[in-house]
Amino acid sequence: MLSDVILFSVLAICLYTDVSYRKIYNFVLLPAFIAAVIYHLLTGGLGQSWWAVQGFILGIALLVIPFTMGGIGAGDVKLLGIIGVLKGPDFVVVAFLASAIVGGIMSAVYLIKQKKIRTTLEKIGYNAYLLAMGAPRIRGKVSIDDSQTAVTIPYGAAIAAYFTR
């Protein structure tokens, strides 16, 4: 299917740019979105186009909270939306869950290698305690590294990893 070719191409490019430059570019995602909508319009009419747009909206919605909390970048959010517009709402939910598992494993491996797992878990526990006690607002976000040179994982790689199965 053409949608699979588009998806594979977008994921390959985004994997490279996310790992190399920590960026997922709009000039890759926007043409993919347009191509997906046109493809679905031509192959299935308005009904299938609406299904594709619903997949896009759901893909975006699934990562809005992690994005607003500073856990992932906007490119990662839009990439999941592109998966949704190409493959539909059901597929994007599975891709989201799989990428969350892969991203968690990637983060755990990083934390273990950097010997920062204990500190990070303590921060998470402290913030959970504050939340449970009714703290009006948790100040700051839980990050892997408090220094100015914090290392992040390329979450686009976690999203793409699901498709290498």
N, C-alpha and C positions, 0 to 999 in steps of 0.2 A: 504494500500500500504506500501511496505517496506520503501519507501522514507519518508513517514509520521512518521513511527516508528523511523527511524534514526534521523529525524529532531526533533521530540519531545524529544528524549534522549539527543541529543546535547544541545538543548535549556535548558532542565532541569539541566544538569550538569553545563553549562555556567552561568545560572542564579544563581545557588548556589555559584560557585566560584567567580563570579563578585561581588555579594552582600557581600560575606564573606571575600574575599581576594583582591578584586578589580583587579582580573586577569582573563583573558580568555586564557586558555592554548592551545598551539599548539598540544600537545599530544592528545587532544580531537578533534581538528579541522582537523588535517591531515588525520586520519583514516576515518573521515566522508567524506572528499573530495574524497578519493580513493574509498570508498564504493559507493558513489554516481555515480562516473564516470563508475565504473564497472557495477553497477545496470542499468544505462541508456544504456550502451553498450550492455548488455545482453538482455534487454527488448525492445530496439528500434533501435539497430544498431548504426552505425557511425553518422547518422543524429541526433538521439536523444542525443548522447554523445556530439556532437557539440553544440546543443541547451543548454545542461546543462553547458558546459564550457562558453557559452555566458552569461548565468545567473550569473555565478561566476564572470566573468569580469565586468559585469554591477554592481553587488553588490559591488565589490571593488571600481569601479569608482564613484559610488554615494557618497561614504564617504571619498574619497581622499582629497577633499578640507577641510572638517571639521577636518580631521586628520592632515593635514599639518599646519593648523592654531592652532593646539594644543587643539581643542575642544573635541576630543575623542581619545581613545587609538587604537593601532594597532589591538588588539584582537577584538574590536567592528567592525572594518573594515572587518577583516577576517570572523567574524561570519555572517555578512550580505552576504559575498561571498558564504559561505556554504549554506545559505538559497537559494541563487541563483542557485547553482549547483544542489541542491536537487529539487527545485520547478520551476526553469526556470525564464527567463527575466521578463515576465509580473508580475508574483507573487512577485518577489523581488522589483519591483517598488512600488507596493502596501504596502509591508512590510516596505520599506524605509519611505514612506509617513506616515504610521501609527506610526512607531517608532519615527519619528520626532515630531509628535503631542504629543505622550505620554512623550517623553523626555522633550519637552517644558513645559508640565504641571508639570512634576516632578521638573524641575528647578524652575518654578514659585512658586510652593509650598514651596520649600526649601528657596528661596529668601524672600518670605513673612514671613515664620516662623523665619528666622534669621534677619528680618528687614533690608535687604540689597537690596531690589528691587530698591529703588530710586537711590542709589549710582551706581548700575549696569546699570540702564537705562541712567544715566548721562554719564557714560563712553562710552556706545554704541553710544549715541547721539554725543558726542565729536568726537569719531573716525569717525562717518559718516560725520560730518561736515568737518573734515580734508580731508577725501577722496573726498568729493564733491568739496572742494577748490583746489584740485589737489596736495595735499601733496604727496611728492615722496614716502614716506614710513610711515606707522603707526608704531610707536615704541611700542613694547610690545603687549600683547594680552589682550582682555577683560576677566577678570576672576571674579568669584563670590567673592573671598576673596583675598586681597592682602598680607595677612600674610603668613608665611612659612607653616602654618598648614591649607592650603586651603582645603575645603571640596568639593569633587566632587560627582556627581551622577553616579551610575553604569549604564551606557548607555546600557549595555547588558540586563539589566532588562527592559529597554524601548523597546528594540528589541523583547525580549521574550513576553512582555505584549500583543502584537498584537495577539499572538497565543492562548491566554486564552479566547478569545471571544466566 
